[in-house]
């Protein structure tokens, strides 16, 4: 959640309430400790209240999970809940420390406080990442798409590149026939034709076959087959090298993941081909750039969300430890 | 040997005929030009020696007589599309089309909706390009040529008018002999068509009609125009019917092949036996709906219509829009009874609409009966008691009301433009409001304009003479501008937008609707123009009276230029509907100066230049005399009121008090242009307009600096709508904001245009675009939406059992397997109106990144640099 001037009002409420809670309880605790002449422990009344409040905050923090899952319900808006989650989560740690009377205690309480520190830390890291990475995505990935659609769009990119090559350099079929021979090629076609998924009819669809409406600004490049035959072989070979990168991104691309090296590679390809081939090389370079952006998006997306499983795991662990702590504390109180 | 002799004789005969023909040709050579001038012309001018109609022909009068009545028409009329909108070239000028005899006869004999046309037609319809294939519309045209008077039978739908022409139709009383000749030829054609294409059952019904002298109700309901034509021509027997031929030519003719009936479609039955190859279905499919599915196949007797590559209809790419069936004049294309029954149930009607009752209303007389069958839910007869409200101001209604009886009062109010939802109080308001995401006003401006300057207590009375009410809202898709209450017990027929579109295909009905508009709305609109603000009430009325019958009503298509910078200013315009982009040359390119919204006027500067330049006020901008200072082009569907320069100057002479306020306004505009030019350097308004954001009333805007791509918005949407999301977290970017692919609730939604069953509309006070369950899945709305915000999804096909009325899923058997039928249906964001009206996508966003706002609000935020934007 971004914390900046545009959202300070919303956060101010949660910060104020959290600070009032923390400062009020701490003041009370310090006053009682001053009266007692020592730092009171968790078993004292202020300590117990502080501990109960910290526990309630932790359970409230866990409440964000079901709140997000119950999207259909008109509970408090999730942004207010998340704001409270952040600020109460942060003050939970000092409240717990005050509750402990600034002592580690036994192994369970030590483990508990360490788990709390780690949970708060993971959340804080997540918050920091949420403040940084969306801005990076905005600036560095102008061609951003939906994360889950990257693979599909990559396949579309390859399809587009295939069509471009087919249209300008002759079909892949011709090249494959040259490479495989007619017999192998026929067998390959038969295999495609007997695909049960292709043949099976699962339902009868009536109505418009359109999936979605027109998109403004959308266009696809298509050109007539005009490239020189001499370049066709070079372009197909170059495309064979490029295709794995277009499909999978950096995992299989050695050169293309780096914009400078990729630029050099396309420069060499331009030198090897005639000027007419630019109508193929130019679009291929643009598609490569787009695929590179998707790779960067995947990396940034990973960083943007990778902290969450740790945070949730630690939170669940924290809750288990907290329950154990409550049971043992009440038992030996 | 015998065969050889026969061949020789035939050859000799052929040679003789050829020789005779050659001699005749030589004799007729000198007449050829005249004959060809009469017979070889077509409306679109593709044939040789056809002189294309020019813009000058708009002003050239042609005088002719039709059935003895003198008619004066213009030599050319503007080319119109199927909805009657004038087609313009890239310069914005109307494209001329030569006036035909049929046009002239329409002008002379059809004065109001429901009047019978003297010329019968089968293949021709006003909203379709004429093809002249059936020849049923033939008339006798007498022309004075260089070689004397010459009379010919010509097809009136494609034959151009000429000065001094005398035309006789089948009704001609001026020359009964000519009428008889026309009728004989027309009857012969009809007799031949009936013999081949009217089934025996219908033929016998036709005979029954003649005996009683009245048309069978069933035929009228079926809409079989061939049967109706035969009845009109009093064809009691058919010399060419199969029975007669079998009787007279026993053994010489083969028994007819069994009828070819295509039942592959779930909606339409195709019976090629009844097809007369008039081409109305293919023109409807290709020209009106632009689906390009129907074509013609085969030659000679094998000619027939076909779908795609002559596939069965159900297996073709037909989108089931129904246009072909509605266009068909015979029983060749008909709706399946099971489909009509299930539609009636889906639309909540217990019994089918009474087609005869509906068609008896004069305004609906020109509607095809099959259209009424197809749109049973589009006609609802409402009976109101005195004091009952017919419609309320501010509601988004998609219906109009045809008044059958009774009187109504119309109240115009001006208390509009306030936020519909309170923002909450105290802490809640401070936090950003408890009133939900839609904080902006839900009311469009055009609707306000109609009554904005009128006092709240103004009341207008509406009687059946007004015929129709609420048509502006229905056509323009803006909120209703008035509240209508029944003054006494009244009856109205509530009709949907698609019915109005269908009515508009007819020129007489269009003219009628224009007259209603001029009478009811235009005067009020003119009175409340901002330029008249400084005038007294009497002066305003005087100005409105002066202009009321002088103004032109124009329709401008998206992208069309209205005028260009530097052109001579010849008119001032008032924008009734839509948005107009104003651009000025800025260096080598054009820069957008702004846009004109509904209710505003423009183009006055060019008309005021002499006054502006002669004035000696220091600092006033000098502008070229009588020239346009900017270019204006329509951004979407625009309707304008045009006041000619001469009328405008006359008005200034009549009302000198207008001059000073106008000069002041002109000065303000010029100063504003200067300021805008400076601002434009900093703001990317081109994007704002190109992306259509100015039209959006409820954009789903994601702040990409805040959005963590968690997809909670999409998940919330899917959870709310049965697992199918109605938003896609992708789309166009504007500054740091992503305008997600979700319905924008456009001010003038293109998606509402053209739905064949009016399943998509806007109701009540909501901005929501509502798609009803009876959507037939033609995909037109999805295609119309320029932003890809309507998606087609497959749902199990549900049909009503004609006997029990219960709705159940439909299955089909293929290769022994029972396969469910999936019906494609359109889905779009309903702003969660089906739940509680608070968009879930916004409510569920944990990062305060998702917001609903209007385009204007978004622009303001971007202009402020996005700071403190979404508090």
Interface residues (C-beta under 8 A of the other chain):
Chain A: X1 X2 X5 X6 X7 X9 X10 X13 X68 X71 X72 X74 X77 X78 X79 X80 X81 X82 X130 X133 X134 X135 X137 X138 X142 X145 X146 X147 X149 X201 X202 X203 X204 X205 X206 X207 X208 X209 X210 X211 X212 X213 X214 X215 X216 X217 X301 X304 X305
Chain B: X266 X314 X317 X319 X320 X427 X430 X431 X432 X690 X691 X692 X703 X704 X705 X706 X707 X708 X709 X710 X711 X712 X715 X716 X719 X720 X728 X729 X730 X732 X733 X736 X776 X777 X778 X779 X780 X781 X782 X783 X784 X785 X786 X787 X788 X789 X790 X791 X792 X794 X797 X812 X814 X819 X820 X821 X822 X823 X824 X825 X835 X836 X838 X840 X843 X844 X845 X846 X847 X848 X849 X866 X867 X868 X869 X870 X871
